[in-house]
Amino acid sequence: MRVACSESVNTASIEVIDTGAGIPAEKLEAIFEPFVQLGRSLSSAHEGTGLGLAISRELARAMNGDLTVSSTEGSGSTFRLTLPRAK
């Protein structure tokens, strides 16, 4: 995993990039819905409720920004948080 930061005149962005399994294209928006977790089974060792991405996106949008994802199955995902810069 790596993190990249960038700025423009009006915005600041943080990207979190991983080289994991990736997310199928048809599931990209679903992961931002409350209580959605991909690849979970009853025997999964991972804990969580599936609220983190939903809450994070809502907070970003409340601040006039956004939280987005791009992904390629088998190659990983990039999550980008973009927020307006203070004036």
HTML snippet that shows the backbone in 3Dmol.js (N, CA, C, O; Angstrom):
<script src="https://3Dmol.org/build/3Dmol-min.js"></script>
<div id="view" style="width:600px;height:400px;position:relative"></div>
<script>
const pdb = `
ATOM      1  N   MET A   1       0.847  -1.162   0.000  1.00  0.00           N
ATOM      2  CA  MET A   1       0.000   0.000   0.000  1.00  0.00           C
ATOM      3  C   MET A   1       0.893   1.225   0.000  1.00  0.00           C
ATOM      4  O   MET A   1       1.964   1.239   0.606  1.00  0.00           O
ATOM      5  N   ARG A   2       0.424   2.260  -0.700  1.00  0.00           N
ATOM      6  CA  ARG A   2       1.126   3.533  -0.651  1.00  0.00           C
ATOM      7  C   ARG A   2       0.108   4.658  -0.614  1.00  0.00           C
ATOM      8  O   ARG A   2      -1.056   4.478  -0.972  1.00  0.00           O
ATOM      9  N   VAL A   3       0.565   5.814  -0.177  1.00  0.00           N
ATOM     10  CA  VAL A   3      -0.279   6.999  -0.065  1.00  0.00           C
ATOM     11  C   VAL A   3       0.354   8.108  -0.885  1.00  0.00           C
ATOM     12  O   VAL A   3       1.569   8.306  -0.840  1.00  0.00           O
ATOM     13  N   ALA A   4      -0.468   8.833  -1.634  1.00  0.00           N
ATOM     14  CA  ALA A   4       0.005   9.962  -2.439  1.00  0.00           C
ATOM     15  C   ALA A   4      -0.871  11.168  -2.152  1.00  0.00           C
ATOM     16  O   ALA A   4      -2.089  11.043  -2.020  1.00  0.00           O
ATOM     17  N   CYS A   5      -0.258  12.325  -2.057  1.00  0.00           N
ATOM     18  CA  CYS A   5      -0.984  13.574  -1.821  1.00  0.00           C
ATOM     19  C   CYS A   5      -0.735  14.518  -2.984  1.00  0.00           C
ATOM     20  O   CYS A   5       0.345  14.527  -3.576  1.00  0.00           O
ATOM     21  N   SER A   6      -1.753  15.314  -3.304  1.00  0.00           N
ATOM     22  CA  SER A   6      -1.588  16.323  -4.350  1.00  0.00           C
ATOM     23  C   SER A   6      -2.460  17.520  -4.032  1.00  0.00           C
ATOM     24  O   SER A   6      -3.422  17.424  -3.270  1.00  0.00           O
ATOM     25  N   GLU A   7      -2.111  18.646  -4.626  1.00  0.00           N
ATOM     26  CA  GLU A   7      -2.854  19.878  -4.419  1.00  0.00           C
ATOM     27  C   GLU A   7      -3.039  20.591  -5.751  1.00  0.00           C
ATOM     28  O   GLU A   7      -2.216  20.484  -6.659  1.00  0.00           O
ATOM     29  N   SER A   8      -4.141  21.317  -5.839  1.00  0.00           N
ATOM     30  CA  SER A   8      -4.336  22.253  -6.937  1.00  0.00           C
ATOM     31  C   SER A   8      -4.723  23.581  -6.294  1.00  0.00           C
ATOM     32  O   SER A   8      -4.709  23.708  -5.069  1.00  0.00           O
ATOM     33  N   VAL A   9      -5.057  24.534  -7.089  1.00  0.00           N
ATOM     34  CA  VAL A   9      -5.432  25.840  -6.554  1.00  0.00           C
ATOM     35  C   VAL A   9      -6.640  25.724  -5.635  1.00  0.00           C
ATOM     36  O   VAL A   9      -6.710  26.401  -4.610  1.00  0.00           O
ATOM     37  N   ASN A  10      -7.593  24.868  -5.999  1.00  0.00           N
ATOM     38  CA  ASN A  10      -8.853  24.795  -5.263  1.00  0.00           C
ATOM     39  C   ASN A  10      -9.044  23.550  -4.410  1.00  0.00           C
ATOM     40  O   ASN A  10      -9.906  23.542  -3.531  1.00  0.00           O
ATOM     41  N   THR A  11      -8.261  22.494  -4.645  1.00  0.00           N
ATOM     42  CA  THR A  11      -8.503  21.238  -3.931  1.00  0.00           C
ATOM     43  C   THR A  11      -7.207  20.607  -3.409  1.00  0.00           C
ATOM     44  O   THR A  11      -6.104  20.905  -3.868  1.00  0.00           O
ATOM     45  N   ALA A  12      -7.396  19.735  -2.444  1.00  0.00           N
ATOM     46  CA  ALA A  12      -6.318  18.879  -1.948  1.00  0.00           C
ATOM     47  C   ALA A  12      -6.824  17.441  -2.015  1.00  0.00           C
ATOM     48  O   ALA A  12      -7.986  17.176  -1.707  1.00  0.00           O
ATOM     49  N   SER A  13      -5.960  16.519  -2.413  1.00  0.00           N
ATOM     50  CA  SER A  13      -6.352  15.115  -2.561  1.00  0.00           C
ATOM     51  C   SER A  13      -5.363  14.193  -1.879  1.00  0.00           C
ATOM     52  O   SER A  13      -4.159  14.448  -1.835  1.00  0.00           O
ATOM     53  N   ILE A  14      -5.907  13.121  -1.353  1.00  0.00           N
ATOM     54  CA  ILE A  14      -5.100  12.043  -0.781  1.00  0.00           C
ATOM     55  C   ILE A  14      -5.555  10.753  -1.451  1.00  0.00           C
ATOM     56  O   ILE A  14      -6.748  10.453  -1.495  1.00  0.00           O
ATOM     57  N   GLU A  15      -4.604   9.999  -1.968  1.00  0.00           N
ATOM     58  CA  GLU A  15      -4.902   8.705  -2.574  1.00  0.00           C
ATOM     59  C   GLU A  15      -4.268   7.602  -1.750  1.00  0.00           C
ATOM     60  O   GLU A  15      -3.114   7.703  -1.333  1.00  0.00           O
ATOM     61  N   VAL A  16      -5.037   6.547  -1.521  1.00  0.00           N
ATOM     62  CA  VAL A  16      -4.525   5.337  -0.895  1.00  0.00           C
ATOM     63  C   VAL A  16      -4.584   4.259  -1.963  1.00  0.00           C
ATOM     64  O   VAL A  16      -5.657   3.931  -2.469  1.00  0.00           O
ATOM     65  N   ILE A  17      -3.427   3.713  -2.302  1.00  0.00           N
ATOM     66  CA  ILE A  17      -3.300   2.772  -3.408  1.00  0.00           C
ATOM     67  C   ILE A  17      -2.840   1.429  -2.860  1.00  0.00           C
ATOM     68  O   ILE A  17      -1.849   1.352  -2.134  1.00  0.00           O
ATOM     69  N   ASP A  18      -3.574   0.356  -3.216  1.00  0.00           N
ATOM     70  CA  ASP A  18      -3.142  -0.970  -2.783  1.00  0.00           C
ATOM     71  C   ASP A  18      -2.982  -1.886  -3.984  1.00  0.00           C
ATOM     72  O   ASP A  18      -3.433  -1.566  -5.084  1.00  0.00           O
ATOM     73  N   THR A  19      -2.347  -3.008  -3.773  1.00  0.00           N
ATOM     74  CA  THR A  19      -2.128  -3.990  -4.836  1.00  0.00           C
ATOM     75  C   THR A  19      -2.866  -5.285  -4.516  1.00  0.00           C
ATOM     76  O   THR A  19      -2.408  -6.375  -4.858  1.00  0.00           O
ATOM     77  N   GLY A  20      -4.006  -5.152  -3.859  1.00  0.00           N
ATOM     78  CA  GLY A  20      -4.790  -6.318  -3.462  1.00  0.00           C
ATOM     79  C   GLY A  20      -5.567  -6.931  -4.607  1.00  0.00           C
ATOM     80  O   GLY A  20      -5.203  -6.790  -5.774  1.00  0.00           O
ATOM     81  N   ALA A  21      -6.639  -7.610  -4.256  1.00  0.00           N
ATOM     82  CA  ALA A  21      -7.442  -8.359  -5.219  1.00  0.00           C
ATOM     83  C   ALA A  21      -8.241  -7.476  -6.160  1.00  0.00           C
ATOM     84  O   ALA A  21      -8.661  -7.936  -7.222  1.00  0.00           O
ATOM     85  N   GLY A  22      -8.462  -6.225  -5.798  1.00  0.00           N
ATOM     86  CA  GLY A  22      -9.270  -5.345  -6.625  1.00  0.00           C
ATOM     87  C   GLY A  22     -10.751  -5.560  -6.387  1.00  0.00           C
ATOM     88  O   GLY A  22     -11.147  -6.476  -5.666  1.00  0.00           O
ATOM     89  N   ILE A  23     -11.563  -4.719  -6.992  1.00  0.00           N
ATOM     90  CA  ILE A  23     -13.011  -4.747  -6.818  1.00  0.00           C
ATOM     91  C   ILE A  23     -13.642  -4.845  -8.198  1.00  0.00           C
ATOM     92  O   ILE A  23     -13.272  -4.094  -9.101  1.00  0.00           O
ATOM     93  N   PRO A  24     -14.596  -5.768  -8.373  1.00  0.00           N
ATOM     94  CA  PRO A  24     -15.267  -5.867  -9.673  1.00  0.00           C
ATOM     95  C   PRO A  24     -15.963  -4.552 -10.021  1.00  0.00           C
ATOM     96  O   PRO A  24     -16.517  -3.897  -9.138  1.00  0.00           O
ATOM     97  N   ALA A  25     -15.942  -4.164 -11.276  1.00  0.00           N
ATOM     98  CA  ALA A  25     -16.507  -2.889 -11.727  1.00  0.00           C
ATOM     99  C   ALA A  25     -17.963  -2.722 -11.303  1.00  0.00           C
ATOM    100  O   ALA A  25     -18.382  -1.623 -10.942  1.00  0.00           O
ATOM    101  N   GLU A  26     -18.724  -3.793 -11.345  1.00  0.00           N
ATOM    102  CA  GLU A  26     -20.148  -3.694 -11.005  1.00  0.00           C
ATOM    103  C   GLU A  26     -20.395  -3.504  -9.501  1.00  0.00           C
ATOM    104  O   GLU A  26     -21.523  -3.242  -9.086  1.00  0.00           O
ATOM    105  N   LYS A  27     -19.349  -3.636  -8.697  1.00  0.00           N
ATOM    106  CA  LYS A  27     -19.480  -3.473  -7.238  1.00  0.00           C
ATOM    107  C   LYS A  27     -18.888  -2.169  -6.725  1.00  0.00           C
ATOM    108  O   LYS A  27     -18.976  -1.890  -5.529  1.00  0.00           O
ATOM    109  N   LEU A  28     -18.288  -1.363  -7.595  1.00  0.00           N
ATOM    110  CA  LEU A  28     -17.571  -0.168  -7.137  1.00  0.00           C
ATOM    111  C   LEU A  28     -18.445   0.795  -6.344  1.00  0.00           C
ATOM    112  O   LEU A  28     -18.012   1.280  -5.298  1.00  0.00           O
ATOM    113  N   GLU A  29     -19.643   1.085  -6.798  1.00  0.00           N
ATOM    114  CA  GLU A  29     -20.505   2.017  -6.063  1.00  0.00           C
ATOM    115  C   GLU A  29     -21.146   1.344  -4.857  1.00  0.00           C
ATOM    116  O   GLU A  29     -21.437   2.011  -3.864  1.00  0.00           O
ATOM    117  N   ALA A  30     -21.368   0.045  -4.926  1.00  0.00           N
ATOM    118  CA  ALA A  30     -22.017  -0.675  -3.824  1.00  0.00           C
ATOM    119  C   ALA A  30     -21.192  -0.627  -2.544  1.00  0.00           C
ATOM    120  O   ALA A  30     -21.760  -0.665  -1.452  1.00  0.00           O
ATOM    121  N   ILE A  31     -19.876  -0.545  -2.650  1.00  0.00           N
ATOM    122  CA  ILE A  31     -19.056  -0.567  -1.440  1.00  0.00           C
ATOM    123  C   ILE A  31     -19.252   0.682  -0.582  1.00  0.00           C
ATOM    124  O   ILE A  31     -18.850   0.698   0.581  1.00  0.00           O
ATOM    125  N   PHE A  32     -19.863   1.727  -1.140  1.00  0.00           N
ATOM    126  CA  PHE A  32     -20.137   2.940  -0.381  1.00  0.00           C
ATOM    127  C   PHE A  32     -21.516   2.920   0.270  1.00  0.00           C
ATOM    128  O   PHE A  32     -21.904   3.886   0.927  1.00  0.00           O
ATOM    129  N   GLU A  33     -22.256   1.832   0.095  1.00  0.00           N
ATOM    130  CA  GLU A  33     -23.563   1.684   0.726  1.00  0.00           C
ATOM    131  C   GLU A  33     -23.369   1.131   2.144  1.00  0.00           C
ATOM    132  O   GLU A  33     -22.497   0.291   2.367  1.00  0.00           O
ATOM    133  N   PRO A  34     -24.180   1.600   3.104  1.00  0.00           N
ATOM    134  CA  PRO A  34     -24.057   1.084   4.479  1.00  0.00           C
ATOM    135  C   PRO A  34     -24.252  -0.426   4.538  1.00  0.00           C
ATOM    136  O   PRO A  34     -25.108  -0.984   3.851  1.00  0.00           O
ATOM    137  N   PHE A  35     -23.454  -1.067   5.358  1.00  0.00           N
ATOM    138  CA  PHE A  35     -23.526  -2.491   5.675  1.00  0.00           C
ATOM    139  C   PHE A  35     -23.118  -3.414   4.526  1.00  0.00           C
ATOM    140  O   PHE A  35     -23.356  -4.620   4.598  1.00  0.00           O
ATOM    141  N   VAL A  36     -22.512  -2.874   3.474  1.00  0.00           N
ATOM    142  CA  VAL A  36     -22.040  -3.711   2.365  1.00  0.00           C
ATOM    143  C   VAL A  36     -20.575  -4.042   2.589  1.00  0.00           C
ATOM    144  O   VAL A  36     -19.752  -3.157   2.823  1.00  0.00           O
ATOM    145  N   GLN A  37     -20.263  -5.323   2.516  1.00  0.00           N
ATOM    146  CA  GLN A  37     -18.880  -5.790   2.580  1.00  0.00           C
ATOM    147  C   GLN A  37     -18.716  -6.863   1.522  1.00  0.00           C
ATOM    148  O   GLN A  37     -19.489  -7.820   1.472  1.00  0.00           O
ATOM    149  N   LEU A  38     -17.718  -6.704   0.686  1.00  0.00           N
ATOM    150  CA  LEU A  38     -17.495  -7.677  -0.382  1.00  0.00           C
ATOM    151  C   LEU A  38     -16.673  -8.847   0.129  1.00  0.00           C
ATOM    152  O   LEU A  38     -15.780  -8.677   0.959  1.00  0.00           O
ATOM    153  N   GLY A  39     -16.977 -10.027  -0.369  1.00  0.00           N
ATOM    154  CA  GLY A  39     -16.174 -11.196  -0.062  1.00  0.00           C
ATOM    155  C   GLY A  39     -16.270 -11.668   1.376  1.00  0.00           C
ATOM    156  O   GLY A  39     -15.366 -12.351   1.857  1.00  0.00           O
ATOM    157  N   ARG A  40     -17.334 -11.324   2.069  1.00  0.00           N
ATOM    158  CA  ARG A  40     -17.491 -11.738   3.454  1.00  0.00           C
ATOM    159  C   ARG A  40     -18.324 -13.003   3.523  1.00  0.00           C
ATOM    160  O   ARG A  40     -19.291 -13.161   2.778  1.00  0.00           O
ATOM    161  N   SER A  41     -17.951 -13.889   4.404  1.00  0.00           N
ATOM    162  CA  SER A  41     -18.758 -15.073   4.675  1.00  0.00           C
ATOM    163  C   SER A  41     -18.939 -15.170   6.179  1.00  0.00           C
ATOM    164  O   SER A  41     -18.312 -14.425   6.932  1.00  0.00           O
ATOM    165  N   LEU A  42     -19.781 -16.072   6.613  1.00  0.00           N
ATOM    166  CA  LEU A  42     -20.017 -16.222   8.051  1.00  0.00           C
ATOM    167  C   LEU A  42     -18.761 -16.662   8.795  1.00  0.00           C
ATOM    168  O   LEU A  42     -18.642 -16.444  10.001  1.00  0.00           O
ATOM    169  N   SER A  43     -17.836 -17.273   8.088  1.00  0.00           N
ATOM    170  CA  SER A  43     -16.614 -17.744   8.726  1.00  0.00           C
ATOM    171  C   SER A  43     -15.446 -16.771   8.546  1.00  0.00           C
ATOM    172  O   SER A  43     -14.303 -17.111   8.852  1.00  0.00           O
ATOM    173  N   SER A  44     -15.728 -15.577   8.057  1.00  0.00           N
ATOM    174  CA  SER A  44     -14.682 -14.596   7.799  1.00  0.00           C
ATOM    175  C   SER A  44     -13.990 -14.175   9.088  1.00  0.00           C
ATOM    176  O   SER A  44     -14.639 -13.982  10.116  1.00  0.00           O
ATOM    177  N   ALA A  45     -12.673 -14.035   9.028  1.00  0.00           N
ATOM    178  CA  ALA A  45     -11.903 -13.594  10.189  1.00  0.00           C
ATOM    179  C   ALA A  45     -11.912 -12.080  10.335  1.00  0.00           C
ATOM    180  O   ALA A  45     -11.495 -11.560  11.370  1.00  0.00           O
ATOM    181  N   HIS A  46     -12.382 -11.359   9.312  1.00  0.00           N
ATOM    182  CA  HIS A  46     -12.407  -9.893   9.344  1.00  0.00           C
ATOM    183  C   HIS A  46     -13.657  -9.406  10.049  1.00  0.00           C
ATOM    184  O   HIS A  46     -14.759  -9.896   9.802  1.00  0.00           O
ATOM    185  N   GLU A  47     -13.473  -8.442  10.925  1.00  0.00           N
ATOM    186  CA  GLU A  47     -14.605  -7.865  11.628  1.00  0.00           C
ATOM    187  C   GLU A  47     -14.976  -6.543  11.004  1.00  0.00           C
ATOM    188  O   GLU A  47     -14.189  -5.956  10.261  1.00  0.00           O
ATOM    189  N   GLY A  48     -16.165  -6.072  11.301  1.00  0.00           N
ATOM    190  CA  GLY A  48     -16.615  -4.778  10.833  1.00  0.00           C
ATOM    191  C   GLY A  48     -18.075  -4.820  10.468  1.00  0.00           C
ATOM    192  O   GLY A  48     -18.671  -5.888  10.323  1.00  0.00           O
ATOM    193  N   THR A  49     -18.646  -3.631  10.323  1.00  0.00           N
ATOM    194  CA  THR A  49     -20.067  -3.542  10.017  1.00  0.00           C
ATOM    195  C   THR A  49     -20.339  -3.062   8.609  1.00  0.00           C
ATOM    196  O   THR A  49     -21.485  -3.107   8.160  1.00  0.00           O
ATOM    197  N   GLY A  50     -19.318  -2.601   7.895  1.00  0.00           N
ATOM    198  CA  GLY A  50     -19.531  -2.090   6.553  1.00  0.00           C
ATOM    199  C   GLY A  50     -20.030  -0.656   6.544  1.00  0.00           C
ATOM    200  O   GLY A  50     -20.736  -0.246   5.622  1.00  0.00           O
ATOM    201  N   LEU A  51     -19.669   0.104   7.559  1.00  0.00           N
ATOM    202  CA  LEU A  51     -20.110   1.494   7.640  1.00  0.00           C
ATOM    203  C   LEU A  51     -19.008   2.499   7.326  1.00  0.00           C
ATOM    204  O   LEU A  51     -19.310   3.650   7.013  1.00  0.00           O
ATOM    205  N   GLY A  52     -17.749   2.102   7.397  1.00  0.00           N
ATOM    206  CA  GLY A  52     -16.634   3.026   7.267  1.00  0.00           C
ATOM    207  C   GLY A  52     -16.621   3.820   5.977  1.00  0.00           C
ATOM    208  O   GLY A  52     -16.481   5.043   6.013  1.00  0.00           O
ATOM    209  N   LEU A  53     -16.764   3.159   4.837  1.00  0.00           N
ATOM    210  CA  LEU A  53     -16.737   3.873   3.559  1.00  0.00           C
ATOM    211  C   LEU A  53     -17.983   4.733   3.372  1.00  0.00           C
ATOM    212  O   LEU A  53     -17.897   5.834   2.828  1.00  0.00           O
ATOM    213  N   ALA A  54     -19.131   4.246   3.815  1.00  0.00           N
ATOM    214  CA  ALA A  54     -20.367   5.024   3.695  1.00  0.00           C
ATOM    215  C   ALA A  54     -20.269   6.312   4.509  1.00  0.00           C
ATOM    216  O   ALA A  54     -20.617   7.385   4.017  1.00  0.00           O
ATOM    217  N   ILE A  55     -19.801   6.210   5.742  1.00  0.00           N
ATOM    218  CA  ILE A  55     -19.654   7.389   6.603  1.00  0.00           C
ATOM    219  C   ILE A  55     -18.592   8.322   6.055  1.00  0.00           C
ATOM    220  O   ILE A  55     -18.784   9.538   6.043  1.00  0.00           O
ATOM    221  N   SER A  56     -17.478   7.775   5.603  1.00  0.00           N
ATOM    222  CA  SER A  56     -16.387   8.602   5.071  1.00  0.00           C
ATOM    223  C   SER A  56     -16.834   9.391   3.853  1.00  0.00           C
ATOM    224  O   SER A  56     -16.499  10.568   3.719  1.00  0.00           O
ATOM    225  N   ARG A  57     -17.588   8.756   2.963  1.00  0.00           N
ATOM    226  CA  ARG A  57     -18.062   9.463   1.770  1.00  0.00           C
ATOM    227  C   ARG A  57     -19.049  10.566   2.156  1.00  0.00           C
ATOM    228  O   ARG A  57     -18.987  11.672   1.619  1.00  0.00           O
ATOM    229  N   GLU A  58     -19.948  10.267   3.077  1.00  0.00           N
ATOM    230  CA  GLU A  58     -20.911  11.281   3.528  1.00  0.00           C
ATOM    231  C   GLU A  58     -20.203  12.481   4.146  1.00  0.00           C
ATOM    232  O   GLU A  58     -20.582  13.623   3.886  1.00  0.00           O
ATOM    233  N   LEU A  59     -19.186  12.234   4.956  1.00  0.00           N
ATOM    234  CA  LEU A  59     -18.425  13.336   5.558  1.00  0.00           C
ATOM    235  C   LEU A  59     -17.713  14.162   4.488  1.00  0.00           C
ATOM    236  O   LEU A  59     -17.732  15.392   4.535  1.00  0.00           O
ATOM    237  N   ALA A  60     -17.089  13.491   3.531  1.00  0.00           N
ATOM    238  CA  ALA A  60     -16.394  14.205   2.458  1.00  0.00           C
ATOM    239  C   ALA A  60     -17.372  15.077   1.676  1.00  0.00           C
ATOM    240  O   ALA A  60     -17.073  16.231   1.369  1.00  0.00           O
ATOM    241  N   ARG A  61     -18.530  14.527   1.357  1.00  0.00           N
ATOM    242  CA  ARG A  61     -19.521  15.286   0.585  1.00  0.00           C
ATOM    243  C   ARG A  61     -20.107  16.433   1.405  1.00  0.00           C
ATOM    244  O   ARG A  61     -20.441  17.480   0.850  1.00  0.00           O
ATOM    245  N   ALA A  62     -20.233  16.249   2.715  1.00  0.00           N
ATOM    246  CA  ALA A  62     -20.720  17.327   3.583  1.00  0.00           C
ATOM    247  C   ALA A  62     -19.749  18.506   3.606  1.00  0.00           C
ATOM    248  O   ALA A  62     -20.142  19.635   3.897  1.00  0.00           O
ATOM    249  N   MET A  63     -18.473  18.237   3.298  1.00  0.00           N
ATOM    250  CA  MET A  63     -17.455  19.283   3.245  1.00  0.00           C
ATOM    251  C   MET A  63     -17.187  19.727   1.808  1.00  0.00           C
ATOM    252  O   MET A  63     -16.141  20.305   1.517  1.00  0.00           O
ATOM    253  N   ASN A  64     -18.143  19.452   0.904  1.00  0.00           N
ATOM    254  CA  ASN A  64     -18.041  19.810  -0.519  1.00  0.00           C
ATOM    255  C   ASN A  64     -16.894  19.105  -1.234  1.00  0.00           C
ATOM    256  O   ASN A  64     -16.320  19.645  -2.180  1.00  0.00           O
ATOM    257  N   GLY A  65     -16.562  17.901  -0.782  1.00  0.00           N
ATOM    258  CA  GLY A  65     -15.547  17.084  -1.430  1.00  0.00           C
ATOM    259  C   GLY A  65     -16.164  15.776  -1.877  1.00  0.00           C
ATOM    260  O   GLY A  65     -17.374  15.688  -2.086  1.00  0.00           O
ATOM    261  N   ASP A  66     -15.328  14.757  -2.023  1.00  0.00           N
ATOM    262  CA  ASP A  66     -15.831  13.445  -2.405  1.00  0.00           C
ATOM    263  C   ASP A  66     -14.808  12.373  -2.062  1.00  0.00           C
ATOM    264  O   ASP A  66     -13.618  12.652  -1.918  1.00  0.00           O
ATOM    265  N   LEU A  67     -15.291  11.148  -1.934  1.00  0.00           N
ATOM    266  CA  LEU A  67     -14.463   9.965  -1.774  1.00  0.00           C
ATOM    267  C   LEU A  67     -14.834   9.034  -2.907  1.00  0.00           C
ATOM    268  O   LEU A  67     -15.990   8.630  -3.028  1.00  0.00           O
ATOM    269  N   THR A  68     -13.851   8.684  -3.748  1.00  0.00           N
ATOM    270  CA  THR A  68     -14.107   7.853  -4.921  1.00  0.00           C
ATOM    271  C   THR A  68     -13.145   6.667  -4.934  1.00  0.00           C
ATOM    272  O   THR A  68     -12.175   6.623  -4.178  1.00  0.00           O
ATOM    273  N   VAL A  69     -13.434   5.721  -5.803  1.00  0.00           N
ATOM    274  CA  VAL A  69     -12.566   4.556  -5.951  1.00  0.00           C
ATOM    275  C   VAL A  69     -12.444   4.201  -7.428  1.00  0.00           C
ATOM    276  O   VAL A  69     -13.394   4.340  -8.198  1.00  0.00           O
ATOM    277  N   SER A  70     -11.261   3.744  -7.801  1.00  0.00           N
ATOM    278  CA  SER A  70     -11.055   3.103  -9.098  1.00  0.00           C
ATOM    279  C   SER A  70     -10.349   1.790  -8.800  1.00  0.00           C
ATOM    280  O   SER A  70      -9.560   1.706  -7.859  1.00  0.00           O
ATOM    281  N   SER A  71     -10.626   0.778  -9.588  1.00  0.00           N
ATOM    282  CA  SER A  71     -10.069  -0.530  -9.274  1.00  0.00           C
ATOM    283  C   SER A  71     -10.002  -1.403 -10.510  1.00  0.00           C
ATOM    284  O   SER A  71     -10.802  -1.261 -11.435  1.00  0.00           O
ATOM    285  N   THR A  72      -9.042  -2.301 -10.513  1.00  0.00           N
ATOM    286  CA  THR A  72      -8.912  -3.318 -11.539  1.00  0.00           C
ATOM    287  C   THR A  72      -8.770  -4.655 -10.828  1.00  0.00           C
ATOM    288  O   THR A  72      -7.866  -4.843 -10.014  1.00  0.00           O
ATOM    289  N   GLU A  73      -9.665  -5.578 -11.139  1.00  0.00           N
ATOM    290  CA  GLU A  73      -9.582  -6.890 -10.502  1.00  0.00           C
ATOM    291  C   GLU A  73      -8.213  -7.502 -10.743  1.00  0.00           C
ATOM    292  O   GLU A  73      -7.716  -7.511 -11.869  1.00  0.00           O
ATOM    293  N   GLY A  74      -7.611  -8.009  -9.686  1.00  0.00           N
ATOM    294  CA  GLY A  74      -6.307  -8.634  -9.769  1.00  0.00           C
ATOM    295  C   GLY A  74      -5.146  -7.670  -9.652  1.00  0.00           C
ATOM    296  O   GLY A  74      -3.997  -8.097  -9.533  1.00  0.00           O
ATOM    297  N   SER A  75      -5.429  -6.353  -9.685  1.00  0.00           N
ATOM    298  CA  SER A  75      -4.348  -5.366  -9.645  1.00  0.00           C
ATOM    299  C   SER A  75      -4.432  -4.389  -8.485  1.00  0.00           C
ATOM    300  O   SER A  75      -3.463  -3.684  -8.208  1.00  0.00           O
ATOM    301  N   GLY A  76      -5.558  -4.332  -7.806  1.00  0.00           N
ATOM    302  CA  GLY A  76      -5.673  -3.433  -6.671  1.00  0.00           C
ATOM    303  C   GLY A  76      -6.656  -2.300  -6.891  1.00  0.00           C
ATOM    304  O   GLY A  76      -7.359  -2.245  -7.900  1.00  0.00           O
ATOM    305  N   SER A  77      -6.686  -1.390  -5.913  1.00  0.00           N
ATOM    306  CA  SER A  77      -7.648  -0.294  -5.903  1.00  0.00           C
ATOM    307  C   SER A  77      -6.974   1.004  -5.496  1.00  0.00           C
ATOM    308  O   SER A  77      -5.946   1.005  -4.820  1.00  0.00           O
ATOM    309  N   THR A  78      -7.571   2.109  -5.920  1.00  0.00           N
ATOM    310  CA  THR A  78      -7.126   3.433  -5.513  1.00  0.00           C
ATOM    311  C   THR A  78      -8.333   4.187  -4.965  1.00  0.00           C
ATOM    312  O   THR A  78      -9.311   4.414  -5.678  1.00  0.00           O
ATOM    313  N   PHE A  79      -8.255   4.569  -3.704  1.00  0.00           N
ATOM    314  CA  PHE A  79      -9.286   5.390  -3.078  1.00  0.00           C
ATOM    315  C   PHE A  79      -8.758   6.816  -3.038  1.00  0.00           C
ATOM    316  O   PHE A  79      -7.618   7.049  -2.634  1.00  0.00           O
ATOM    317  N   ARG A  80      -9.588   7.776  -3.459  1.00  0.00           N
ATOM    318  CA  ARG A  80      -9.167   9.173  -3.496  1.00  0.00           C
ATOM    319  C   ARG A  80     -10.142  10.039  -2.703  1.00  0.00           C
ATOM    320  O   ARG A  80     -11.343  10.060  -2.977  1.00  0.00           O
ATOM    321  N   LEU A  81      -9.602  10.748  -1.720  1.00  0.00           N
ATOM    322  CA  LEU A  81     -10.347  11.731  -0.959  1.00  0.00           C
ATOM    323  C   LEU A  81      -9.950  13.111  -1.493  1.00  0.00           C
ATOM    324  O   LEU A  81      -8.774  13.476  -1.472  1.00  0.00           O
ATOM    325  N   THR A  82     -10.928  13.864  -1.967  1.00  0.00           N
ATOM    326  CA  THR A  82     -10.687  15.206  -2.493  1.00  0.00           C
ATOM    327  C   THR A  82     -11.533  16.185  -1.692  1.00  0.00           C
ATOM    328  O   THR A  82     -12.739  16.000  -1.529  1.00  0.00           O
ATOM    329  N   LEU A  83     -10.880  17.227  -1.197  1.00  0.00           N
ATOM    330  CA  LEU A  83     -11.561  18.257  -0.415  1.00  0.00           C
ATOM    331  C   LEU A  83     -11.166  19.634  -0.924  1.00  0.00           C
ATOM    332  O   LEU A  83     -10.056  19.824  -1.420  1.00  0.00           O
ATOM    333  N   PRO A  84     -12.075  20.595  -0.802  1.00  0.00           N
ATOM    334  CA  PRO A  84     -11.710  21.960  -1.197  1.00  0.00           C
ATOM    335  C   PRO A  84     -10.698  22.529  -0.216  1.00  0.00           C
ATOM    336  O   PRO A  84     -10.731  22.236   0.979  1.00  0.00           O
ATOM    337  N   ARG A  85      -9.795  23.349  -0.747  1.00  0.00           N
ATOM    338  CA  ARG A  85      -8.808  24.010   0.108  1.00  0.00           C
ATOM    339  C   ARG A  85      -9.462  25.170   0.830  1.00  0.00           C
ATOM    340  O   ARG A  85     -10.405  25.782   0.328  1.00  0.00           O
ATOM    341  N   ALA A  86      -8.958  25.461   1.999  1.00  0.00           N
ATOM    342  CA  ALA A  86      -9.463  26.605   2.758  1.00  0.00           C
ATOM    343  C   ALA A  86      -9.156  27.897   2.006  1.00  0.00           C
ATOM    344  O   ALA A  86      -8.134  28.013   1.330  1.00  0.00           O
ATOM    345  N   LYS A  87     -10.048  28.850   2.134  1.00  0.00           N
ATOM    346  CA  LYS A  87      -9.858  30.131   1.437  1.00  0.00           C
ATOM    347  C   LYS A  87      -9.190  31.125   2.341  1.00  0.00           C
ATOM    348  O   LYS A  87      -8.945  32.261   1.935  1.00  0.00           O
TER     349      LYS A  87
END
`;
const viewer = $3Dmol.createViewer("view");
viewer.addModel(pdb, "pdb");
viewer.setStyle({}, {cartoon: {color: "spectrum"}});
viewer.zoomTo();
viewer.render();
</script>
